[in-house]
Amino acid sequence: MALAELKKYLSSPPLLHTPKANEQLYLYLAVSEIAVSGVLVREEEGTSSKIWTLYTDGASNIKGSGLGIVLKPPSSDIIKQSIRFTILTNNEAEYEAMVAGLELAKGLGAEIIEAKCDSLLVVNQVTGTFEVKDDRMRRYREKLQVVLRRFKEWTLEHVPQDQNNKVDALANLGSSGESDRFNSGDVVQLMRSVIETGHA
């Protein structure tokens, strides 16, 4: 079912540039336990070293938690993802969203990433400005630092919440508890935390 939906999507993807005759396009696929994502890219000289931009957000309420991801590759369409999770704290949801977004970017070939997050706590914990006293938060920070080290270059920046509206809406969609009324491709269900033993 998922493969059929991916095939249907790739047969008529949204385009920022109309391909030229005989122009070579590259299909990047990122496959994980939680999602299959694909993007068509027109390679240009130095494209693989260009900057990718990632916006993430996490939302949590009594119905569940949601993760929002907006990934901007240097020369292709913006990738948006809404992920539903079981109950997390707001800070845990912020970490889960950032790790999921970074893993997606790396899986699609990103080497330089600018990560933007509206959680000042997460940004300051990862950069070492804030001390991490809680063991679970320490494990999240360590996981995020491991993922960041897989990039040649990275930055992690705090952005005000009002500048993170699009990704905030995706996080709220995942946490709404009403994902049944959306198409199966709109919201992905995440089954396991990134800090649990055995997480890929």
N, C-alpha and C positions, 0 to 999 in steps of 0.2 A: 504493500500500500504506500509506504513512505517513498520507495523507489519510483513508483508510478507517478506520484505527485511531483517528485524532483524532476523526473523526465519531462513532465508536462510543463513545469515552470521553465526549465532550461530551453525548451523548444520555442518559447516566445518571451524571453527575458526583457525587462525594461532596459533601454539603452540610453546612455549619455552621448555616445558617438555612434553614428551609423558605420558599420564595418565597410571597408573598401573591398573590391574584388581581389581575391587571392591574398587578403591580409590574414596573417596568422593570429589567432586568438588563443589564450591559455585559459583552461578551466581549472580553478583551484577548488578542491573539495576539502572540507574539514569534517571529520567524522569522529564523534565521541559517543559516550553512553547516553548523552542527553539530546543530541541533535545532529543532523546532517545539514551542512551549509555549503553553498556553492556560489562562486562568483566568476564571471567571465572578464578577463583582463586583456587589454591591448598593451603589450610590453613596449616600452620605449627605453632608450638608452638611460641606464641609471634608475629605472623604475623600482627595482628590487631594493634600492637603498633610500627611497623616498620615505617621507614621514607618513605614518598612519595615525589617525586620531581616534581615540576611544572615549566615549562618554558612558558612564554607568550610574545606576541608581538602584537602591533596594527599598522595598516597602513592606511593612508588616502590620497585620491587624488580626482580629479574632478569627477571620475566615481563612487565613493562611498568609504566606509571604510571596512576594513577587520580585523578580529581578528584571531590570531593563538594561538593554545594551544597544548602543548606536555606534557602529564602526564605520569610519570614513577612510577607505583605501585611497591611495594617491591618484589613481587613474581609472576608477570604476564606480559603480553605483554604491550608495550608502546601504549598509546592511543593518537591519533592525531586528531585534529579537526580544520577545517577552517570555519569561520563564516562570513557571509556578512551582512553589516549594511548600513543604509543610511549615509549621510554625517555627519561625526564627525570631531572634531579637532584631531590632532595626540595624544595629551595628553588624551582626552576623550577616544579614541580608546585603548590606553594603559590601562586605568582604566577598561574599559568594558571587555577587554581580561582577565585581572587578576581576576576580580570578577567571570566571567564565568568559568574560570579554577578552581578556588577555590570551587565554588559551585558543579562542576562536581566531584572534588576529595572528597568532603564531602559526596556527594550523593553515592559514591562508597565505603564509609566506612573509609576514611582516618581520622586518629586522630593526626598524626604528619606530618607537611608539611614543605618542604623547597621550597619557592617560589622564582623564579629568573626572573628578568625583566631587559631589556636593557634601560629602561627609568630612568635616574638618578633623574629626577624631581619627578616622582611618588614615587620612593623609599624614597627619602628625605622628601617628604611631609607626607607620611604615618608614617615614623619614627620620625617626628617632627624636623628634621634638617632644613627644609625649612618652612617658614611661608606661609600659604595659604591665599591669599587676595581675589581671585575670588570666588564668591558665588557658582557657579556651580562646581568648583574644590573642594571646601570645602564639598559639598554634596557627591561627588565621594569619597573623602577621608574617610568621615564618613561611607559610605556604605561599603567600603573595610575593614575598621577597625571592623565593626560589623561582617562581614563574617569571618575575621581572628580569632575573639574571640570564634568562634564555634569549633575551634581546641584545643586539649589539649596543644599542643606546636606548635609554628610556627616561621619561620624566613623569612625575606624578604631581598633579596640580589640583588645588581646591578651586572649585567654581561655585559662585552663589547659586542657590536653588532656583532662582528665577531665570537663570541662564541654562538650566538643565530641564526645561519643560518637556521636551519630546521624550527623553529617556525616562523621566518621571512618570509620564503617561503610560509607558510600556510596563514599568514596575507596578503601577496601580492596576493595570489590566491583569497581570499575573496574580496579584493578591486579591482580586475582586471576588473569587469564589464562584464566578459566573462564566468560567471559561467554556462550559458546555454549549453555550449559545454561539461560540465562535467556531470558525473552521479549524480542523485539527492542526493545520499548519501555523495558526496564529499564536498559540500558546504551547510551549513545550513544558512537560512535567519533569522536574528534576527529582530524582529518587534518593540521592545520597549526597551528604555534605562533602565538600572538598577536603575537609580535615579528617574524615573517617578513614580508618584503615582499609586498604584495598582500593581506594579511589585511584582511577587511572590518571 
